[in-house]
Amino acid sequence: MPSLSRYFPSLDWGRSYTRDTLTNDLVAAVIVTIMLIPQSLAYALLAGLPAQAGIYASIVPIVLYALFGTSRALAVGPVAVVSLMTAAAIGQVAEAGSMGYAAAALTLALLSGAFLMALGLLRLGFIANFLSHPVIAGFITASGILIATSQLKHILGVPAHGHTLIEMLRSLAAHLTAVNWPTLVIGGLATGFLFWVRKGLKPLLLRAGLGPRTADLLAKAGPVAAVAVSTLAVWLFGLDARGVSIVGAVPQGLPPLTLPDLSPELLGSLLVPAILISIIGFVESVSVAQTLAAKRRQRIDPNQELIGLGAANLGAAFTGGYPVTGGFSRSVVNFDAGAETPAAGAFTAVGLAIAALALTPLIFFLPKAVLAATIIVAVLSLVDFSILRKSWTYSKADFAAVLATILLTLGMGVEAGVSAGVILSIALHLYKTSRPHVAEVGLVPGTQHFRNILRHKVETDPALLTLRVDQSLYFANARYLEDLIQDRIAEDCDLRHVVLMCSAVNEIDFSALESLHAINERLKAAGITLHLSEVKGPVMDRLKRSHFLDEMGGQVFLSQYDAWVALAQHKKN
């Protein structure tokens, strides 16, 4: 059972499921379902797919995540950034609105699910760490701007297009004379109303005497109210005949069984976008899941999360959906509403299934401008330019990475942006680690502690040089240490001993070992002996398997203070 529970976490929480837990999960499911209906429709349109694809992508995937996922509050489904990336990827291989476009969306979900599942089974979740937080923040900020801009055409009622910010703004400007005024009025009112609902409705309801739970539920139902009122207005006044674009007929029924297009050419075209979507989706999902789990002193397993998200995407591929992941806003709503287990997600899926069976005829006259307003209000909360100020203050290199990611995403599109983000994250890591901090240290008087001579008043010895290496040694920084030691000994003729203090060195790879050999030979030629101190056990085990310790000539000291006592000349006199 413990082994089985590892891959089916539902067996773990299911054994302690109670009536109170059921009640809390049902309440959370009702709130999230109300929120998710307009969101799922809107995100499907953002991805360039029929509105029902958003509902389909929110039913079976949620159930599968409930079975395999470890987060008790994460709400899986379509999200804005992944929807935008889906549109960008599929738009290169098929025309929007065609059967090939929908089939490509299924294939993208299949590839994404397979990639995530493989990472989870191989326990390779650490790969997501190659995207640094500054780069992720920059990408999400730029994506929020792109998404909001892409929806302005629905607010204005014009046929604009483009995948980059410049293309979209240029296209919108070219069509300004063709603005449909009824559409603009509907879209503008819906946007203003939804912004007010986010901030002002709940306090108003609380002042009116409603309880916190009821006020919260009604506030979350704000988008549903916008959908209902606008749909009724279009139907009553025949605004569709005056150019207001509507959703139209949405198939009534449960998600169909679908088969992705497995042609080698399409698979090859979508493989890289699927990997990028998977990584971005996983990073966003696991960040939300870990944040929410920490609030209840729970834990999640990132590798099992990969399996859960992989299963969810595979489910979307065979039930008419497109790539999904854990959404920030709906997960927070799910958590705040009191969801205690992933069963809340399964109950949400039941609610969406009922909506797909019974409510789809009611949204025939739903104006697309209202769905666009829903997206704009949701994604603008993702835009955070403060990351530029914070990164500039803390690290100029991180600031450069954030700024480059934002500019590339806005100027060249989401794929170029996220690809650049991955490259920048790795390049930034290599840059930082290729020049490790190496401090010359001395003894703090009256203690056995050693500190940087540039920061503290310490004792030193002219015949003894101690360098504290504050990072693991590997191929990218090994030569830097060689050059640093060579430059340091060239200016000091009194040196007789060099000690490398290795308290912060967790690993020495083969390239670094060769550099240590080179350092030792150069020091020998200069009449200087090389020593090591405070070498960690695993590192020492590997050094013992080489000939380096035999050739070094110096000693390996248990502590730096032992090296000081043994080697400092003025201590011997």
C-alpha positions in Angstrom: 0.0 0.0 0.0 2.7 2.6 0.8 4.3 1.9 -2.7 0.9 2.2 -4.4 0.1 5.4 -2.5 3.2 7.0 -3.9 1.7 6.9 -7.4 -1.9 7.2 -6.3 -1.9 9.8 -3.5 -5.7 9.6 -3.5 -5.4 6.3 -1.6 -3.6 8.2 1.2 -6.1 11.1 1.8 -9.1 8.9 0.8 -8.6 6.7 3.9 -9.3 9.6 6.2 -12.1 11.3 4.3 -14.9 12.4 6.5 -18.4 14.0 6.2 -17.0 17.4 7.3 -14.3 17.1 4.6 -16.9 16.3 2.0 -19.0 19.4 3.0 -15.9 21.6 2.7 -14.9 20.1 -0.6 -18.4 20.5 -2.1 -18.7 24.2 -1.0 -15.3 24.9 -2.6 -16.3 23.0 -5.8 -19.4 25.1 -6.2 -17.4 28.4 -5.9 -14.7 27.2 -8.3 -17.3 25.9 -10.8 -19.0 29.3 -10.9 -15.7 30.9 -11.5 -14.4 28.4 -14.0 -17.3 28.4 -16.4 -16.7 31.8 -18.0 -12.9 31.4 -17.5 -12.7 28.2 -19.4 -14.8 29.6 -22.3 -12.6 32.7 -22.4 -9.3 30.8 -22.3 -10.4 28.5 -25.1 -11.1 31.5 -27.3 -7.6 32.9 -26.3 -6.1 29.6 -27.6 -8.0 30.0 -30.9 -10.3 27.1 -30.2 -14.1 26.8 -29.9 -15.5 27.8 -26.6 -16.5 24.3 -25.6 -12.8 23.2 -25.7 -12.3 25.1 -22.5 -15.0 23.2 -20.7 -13.8 19.9 -22.1 -10.2 20.7 -20.9 -11.6 21.3 -17.4 -13.5 18.0 -16.8 -11.4 14.8 -17.3 -8.0 16.5 -16.6 -9.3 17.7 -13.2 -10.4 14.1 -12.3 -7.1 12.6 -13.4 -5.1 15.2 -11.4 -7.3 14.4 -8.3 -6.2 10.8 -8.6 -2.5 11.3 -9.2 -1.6 14.8 -7.9 -0.3 15.5 -4.4 -1.6 19.1 -3.9 -4.8 19.3 -1.9 -5.8 22.7 -3.2 -4.4 23.0 -6.8 -7.2 23.6 -9.4 -6.1 22.2 -12.8 -7.5 23.5 -16.1 -6.9 26.0 -18.9 -4.8 29.0 -17.9 -4.0 32.3 -19.7 -0.2 31.9 -20.3 -0.5 28.3 -21.6 -3.5 29.2 -23.7 -1.5 32.0 -25.4 1.5 29.6 -25.9 -0.9 27.1 -27.4 -2.2 29.6 -29.9 1.3 30.7 -30.8 2.4 27.0 -31.3 -0.6 25.8 -33.3 -0.9 29.0 -35.4 2.4 28.0 -37.1 1.1 24.6 -38.3 -2.7 25.1 -38.9 -5.2 27.8 -39.7 -7.4 29.0 -36.8 -10.9 27.5 -36.9 -10.0 24.5 -39.0 -10.2 20.9 -38.1 -6.5 20.6 -38.3 -6.1 23.4 -35.7 -8.3 21.5 -33.2 -6.4 18.2 -34.0 -3.1 20.0 -33.4 -4.3 21.2 -30.0 -4.9 17.6 -29.1 -1.5 16.6 -30.3 0.1 19.4 -28.3 -1.7 18.2 -25.2 -0.6 14.6 -25.9 3.1 15.6 -26.3 3.0 17.8 -23.2 1.4 15.0 -21.1 3.9 12.5 -22.3 6.8 14.8 -21.6 5.6 15.6 -18.1 4.8 11.9 -17.3 8.3 10.9 -18.5 9.9 13.5 -16.3 7.9 12.4 -13.3 8.5 8.7 -13.8 12.3 9.4 -14.2 12.2 11.8 -11.3 13.6 14.6 -13.3 11.6 17.4 -11.8 14.8 19.4 -11.1 14.9 20.3 -14.8 12.3 23.0 -14.2 15.0 24.7 -11.9 16.8 25.8 -15.1 14.2 28.6 -15.3 15.2 31.2 -12.8 12.5 33.2 -10.9 13.5 36.5 -12.5 13.1 35.1 -16.0 9.8 33.4 -15.1 8.5 36.7 -13.6 9.6 38.6 -16.7 8.0 36.1 -19.1 4.7 36.1 -17.2 4.6 39.9 -17.1 5.2 40.1 -20.8 2.7 37.4 -21.5 0.1 39.2 -19.5 0.6 42.3 -21.6 0.4 40.3 -24.9 -2.7 38.5 -23.7 -4.5 41.7 -22.7 -3.5 43.4 -26.0 -4.7 40.4 -28.0 -8.1 40.7 -26.5 -8.6 44.4 -27.4 -9.8 43.3 -30.9 -12.8 41.6 -29.2 -13.5 44.7 -27.1 -13.3 47.0 -30.1 -15.0 44.5 -32.5 -12.3 44.7 -35.1 -10.5 41.9 -37.0 -7.0 42.6 -35.7 -4.2 40.0 -35.7 -0.5 39.5 -34.8 1.6 37.5 -32.4 3.9 40.3 -31.1 3.1 43.5 -29.3 4.1 45.7 -32.3 2.2 43.6 -34.8 -1.0 43.7 -32.7 -0.8 47.4 -31.9 -0.2 48.2 -35.6 -3.1 46.0 -36.6 -5.4 47.6 -34.0 -4.4 51.1 -35.2 -5.1 50.2 -38.8 -8.7 49.1 -37.9 -9.7 51.9 -35.5 -12.0 53.4 -38.0 -14.0 50.1 -38.1 -14.8 50.0 -34.4 -18.1 48.4 -33.6 -19.6 50.8 -31.0 -22.2 48.4 -29.5 -19.3 45.9 -29.0 -17.1 48.6 -27.4 -19.9 49.6 -25.0 -20.5 46.0 -23.9 -16.8 45.3 -23.6 -16.0 48.5 -21.8 -18.8 48.1 -19.3 -17.9 44.5 -18.7 -14.3 45.3 -18.1 -15.1 48.1 -15.7 -17.6 46.0 -13.8 -15.2 43.0 -13.5 -12.4 45.3 -12.2 -14.9 46.7 -9.6 -16.1 43.2 -8.6 -12.5 42.2 -7.8 -12.0 45.0 -5.3 -15.3 46.5 -4.4 -18.1 44.0 -4.4 -17.1 41.9 -1.4 -16.6 44.9 1.0 -20.0 46.3 -0.2 -21.7 43.0 0.6 -20.1 42.7 4.0 -21.3 46.2 4.8 -24.8 45.2 3.7 -24.7 42.5 6.5 -23.9 39.4 4.5 -21.6 36.7 6.0 -18.1 36.4 4.8 -18.7 33.1 3.0 -21.8 34.3 1.2 -20.2 37.6 0.3 -17.2 35.8 -1.1 -19.4 33.4 -3.1 -21.3 36.3 -4.6 -18.1 38.2 -5.4 -16.7 35.2 -7.2 -20.0 34.9 -9.2 -19.4 38.4 -10.6 -18.1 37.2 -14.0 -21.2 34.9 -14.2 -23.4 38.0 -13.6 -21.6 39.8 -16.4 -22.1 36.8 -18.7 -25.8 36.5 -17.9 -26.6 40.2 -18.2 -24.7 40.8 -21.4 -26.1 37.6 -23.0 -29.6 38.7 -22.1 -29.0 42.2 -23.5 -27.7 40.9 -26.9 -30.7 38.6 -27.2 -33.3 41.2 -26.2 -32.0 44.0 -28.5 -30.8 41.8 -31.3 -27.2 43.2 -31.0 -25.8 40.3 -32.9 -27.4 41.7 -36.0 -25.6 45.0 -35.4 -22.2 43.4 -35.5 -21.7 42.2 -32.0 -19.7 39.0 -32.2 -21.2 36.1 -30.2 -20.1 32.7 -29.1 -22.9 31.0 -31.1 -23.9 27.3 -31.0 -21.9 25.3 -28.5 -22.3 21.5 -28.7 -24.4 20.2 -25.8 -23.0 17.1 -24.2 -20.1 15.5 -22.3 -16.5 15.7 -23.7 -16.2 13.5 -26.8 -13.5 10.8 -27.2 -10.9 12.3 -29.5 -7.7 11.0 -31.2 -4.7 13.3 -31.6 -3.0 13.6 -35.0 0.1 11.4 -34.8 1.6 12.3 -38.1 5.4 12.5 -37.8 5.6 16.0 -39.4 3.1 17.5 -36.9 4.8 15.7 -34.0 8.1 17.2 -35.0 6.7 20.7 -35.4 5.0 20.7 -32.0 7.7 18.9 -29.9 9.7 21.9 -28.8 6.6 24.1 -28.1 5.2 21.2 -26.1 8.4 21.0 -24.0 8.3 24.7 -23.4 4.6 24.7 -22.5 5.2 21.7 -20.1 8.1 23.4 -18.3 6.3 26.8 -17.9 3.1 25.1 -16.9 4.9 22.9 -14.3 6.8 25.8 -12.8 3.7 27.9 -12.5 1.7 24.9 -11.1 4.3 23.7 -8.6 5.0 27.2 -7.3 1.3 27.7 -6.5 1.0 24.2 -5.0 4.0 24.6 -2.7 2.8 28.0 -1.5 -0.7 26.7 -0.6 0.7 23.5 0.9 3.0 25.5 3.2 0.0 27.4 4.6 -1.4 24.2 6.0 1.9 22.6 6.8 1.4 20.0 4.1 3.9 18.9 1.5 3.9 18.1 -2.2 6.1 15.8 -4.2 7.3 17.7 -7.3 8.0 14.4 -9.2 4.5 13.1 -8.5 3.1 16.5 -9.5 4.7 15.9 -12.9 2.8 12.6 -13.1 -0.4 14.2 -12.1 -0.1 17.1 -14.6 1.0 14.6 -17.2 -2.1 12.5 -16.7 -4.3 15.6 -16.8 -2.8 16.6 -20.2 -3.1 13.1 -21.6 -6.8 13.2 -20.5 -7.2 16.5 -22.3 -5.7 15.0 -25.5 -8.3 12.3 -25.7 -11.4 14.3 -24.6 -11.3 17.3 -26.9 -9.2 19.7 -24.8 -5.8 21.3 -25.0 -2.8 21.7 -22.7 -3.7 22.5 -19.0 -1.9 23.2 -15.8 -2.6 24.4 -12.3 -4.0 27.9 -12.3 -3.0 30.5 -9.7 -6.3 32.4 -9.4 -8.6 29.4 -9.2 -6.3 27.5 -6.9 -6.3 30.4 -4.5 -10.1 30.6 -4.7 -10.2 26.8 -4.2 -8.0 27.1 -1.1 -9.8 30.1 0.4 -13.1 28.4 -0.2 -12.0 25.6 2.2 -11.0 22.7 -0.2 -9.3 20.1 1.9 -8.6 17.3 -0.7 -8.3 16.9 -4.4 -11.8 15.6 -4.3 -12.9 19.2 -4.5 -11.5 19.2 -8.1 -13.4 16.1 -8.9 -16.7 17.7 -7.7 -15.8 20.7 -9.8 -15.5 18.4 -12.8 -19.0 17.1 -12.1 -20.3 20.7 -12.0 -18.7 21.5 -15.3 -20.1 18.3 -16.8 -23.6 19.4 -15.7 -22.9 22.8 -17.3 -21.8 21.1 -20.6 -25.0 19.0 -20.6 -27.6 21.6 -19.6 -26.2 25.2 -19.9 -24.5 25.5 -23.3 -27.7 26.5 -25.1 -28.0 29.5 -22.8 -24.7 31.0 -24.0 -25.6 31.2 -27.7 -25.9 35.0 -27.5 -22.9 35.5 -25.2 -20.8 38.3 -26.6 -17.1 37.5 -27.1 -16.3 41.0 -25.8 -17.4 39.9 -22.3 -15.1 36.8 -22.5 -12.3 39.1 -23.6 -13.0 41.4 -20.6 -12.8 38.3 -18.3 -9.3 37.5 -19.7 -8.0 41.1 -19.5 -9.1 41.5 -15.9 -7.5 38.1 -15.0 -4.2 38.5 -16.8 -3.5 42.1 -15.8 -3.0 40.8 -12.2 0.0 38.9 -13.6 1.7 42.0 -14.8 4.4 43.0 -12.3 6.9 45.6 -13.4 8.1 45.9 -9.8 10.4 42.9 -10.6 12.5 45.3 -12.7 13.0 47.6 -9.8 13.7 44.8 -7.3 16.1 43.0 -9.6 18.0 46.2 -10.4 18.5 46.9 -6.7 19.5 43.4 -5.9 21.4 42.1 -8.9 22.2 43.8 -12.2 22.7 40.5 -13.9 19.2 39.3 -12.9 17.8 42.7 -14.0 19.3 42.2 -17.5 17.8 38.7 -17.7 14.3 40.0 -16.7 14.5 43.0 -19.1 15.7 40.8 -22.0 13.0 38.2 -21.4 10.3 40.9 -21.3 11.5 42.7 -24.5 12.0 39.4 -26.4 8.6 38.1 -25.5 6.9 41.4 -26.4 8.9 41.9 -29.6 9.3 38.3 -30.9 6.5 36.3 -29.4 6.0 33.8 -26.5 8.1 31.0 -27.9 11.1 33.2 -28.5 10.6 34.7 -25.1 10.5 31.5 -23.2 13.3 30.0 -25.2 15.4 33.0 -24.5 14.4 32.7 -20.8 15.7 29.1 -20.6 19.0 30.1 -22.3 19.3 33.2 -20.2 18.7 31.2 -17.0 21.4 28.7 -17.8 23.8 31.4 -19.1 23.2 33.5 -16.0 24.0 30.5 -13.8 27.1 29.7 -15.7 28.2 33.3 -15.6 27.7 33.5 -11.8 29.4 30.2 -11.1 32.3 30.7 -13.5 33.7 33.4 -11.3 33.3 31.9 -7.8 33.8 34.1 -4.7 37.3 33.3 -3.3 38.2 35.1 -0.1 41.6 35.5 1.4 41.0 34.8 5.1 42.8 35.3 8.4 42.3 34.4 12.1 39.9 36.4 14.2 42.0 37.3 17.3 41.1 35.2 20.4 39.1 32.7 18.4 39.4 29.8 16.1 37.4 31.5 13.3 38.6 32.7 10.0 37.1 35.6 8.1 37.7 37.7 5.0 40.7 40.0 5.4 38.9 42.8 3.5 35.9 42.8 5.9 37.4 42.0 9.4 40.4 42.8 11.5 42.3 39.5 11.4 45.7 38.0 11.9 47.7 36.8 8.9 51.1 35.3 8.3 53.4 36.4 5.4 54.4 32.8 4.7 50.9 31.5 4.7 48.1 32.2 2.3 44.6 30.8 3.0 41.9 31.1 0.3 38.4 30.1 1.1 36.6 28.8 -2.0 32.9 29.6 -1.6 31.5 27.3 -4.3 31.8 23.9 -5.8 34.6 23.5 -8.3 33.6 22.3 -11.8 34.6 22.8 -15.5 33.3 26.3 -15.8 35.2 27.8 -12.9 38.3 25.6 -12.5 40.5 27.8 -14.7 39.4 30.9 -12.9 40.8 29.5 -9.6 44.1 28.6 -11.4 44.5 32.1 -12.7 43.5 33.7 -9.4 46.1 31.7 -7.4 48.8 32.3 -10.1 48.2 36.1 -9.9 48.2 36.1 -6.1 51.5 34.2 -5.7 53.3 36.3 -8.4 53.1 39.4 -6.1 54.3 37.7 -2.9 57.9 36.3 -2.6 57.6 35.3 1.1 54.9 32.7 0.6 55.7 29.1 1.6 52.3 27.6 2.0 48.9 27.9 0.3 45.8 26.4 2.0 42.5 26.0 0.1 39.8 26.2 2.7 37.0 23.9 1.2 34.2 24.3 3.7 31.8 25.5 1.0 33.0 23.0 -1.7 30.3 20.3 -2.2 31.8 18.8 -5.3 35.0 18.7 -7.4 34.5 17.4 -10.9 37.2 15.9 -13.1 38.0 19.2 -14.9 38.5 20.9 -11.5 40.7 18.0 -10.4 42.9 18.5 -13.4 43.1 22.2 -12.4 44.1 21.3 -8.9 46.9 19.2 -10.4 48.0 22.2 -12.4 47.9 24.5 -9.4 49.9 22.0 -7.3 52.6 21.7 -10.0 52.9 25.5 -10.4 53.2 26.0 -6.7 55.8 23.2 -6.4 57.8 25.0 -9.1 57.7 28.2 -7.1 58.7 26.4 -3.9 55.3 26.6 -2.3 53.4 23.7 -0.8 49.6 23.3 -1.4 47.4 22.2 1.5 43.6 21.6 1.9 41.4 22.1 4.9 37.8 21.4 6.0 37.2 19.0 3.0 33.8 17.5 3.2 33.4 13.7 3.4 31.9 13.0 0.0 34.5 15.3 -1.7 37.3 13.6 0.2 36.1 10.1 -0.8 36.4 11.1 -4.5 39.8 12.7 -4.0 41.1 9.5 -2.4 40.2 7.6 -5.6 42.6 9.8 -7.5 46.4 10.3 -7.3 46.1 14.0 -6.4 46.5 13.6 -2.6 49.7 11.5 -3.2 51.1 14.1 -5.5 50.1 17.2 -3.5 52.9 17.0 -1.0 51.0 19.1 1.6 48.4 18.0 4.2 44.6 17.8 4.4 43.7 19.5 7.7 40.5 18.7 9.6 40.0 22.4 10.4 41.5 25.7 9.2 42.7 26.4 12.7 44.7 23.2 12.7 46.4 24.4 9.5 47.1 27.8 11.1 48.7 26.2 14.1 50.8 23.8 12.0 52.0 26.3 9.3 52.0 29.8 10.6 55.7 30.8 11.2 55.1 33.4 13.9 53.3 30.7 15.9 56.3 28.5 15.9 58.8 31.2 17.0 
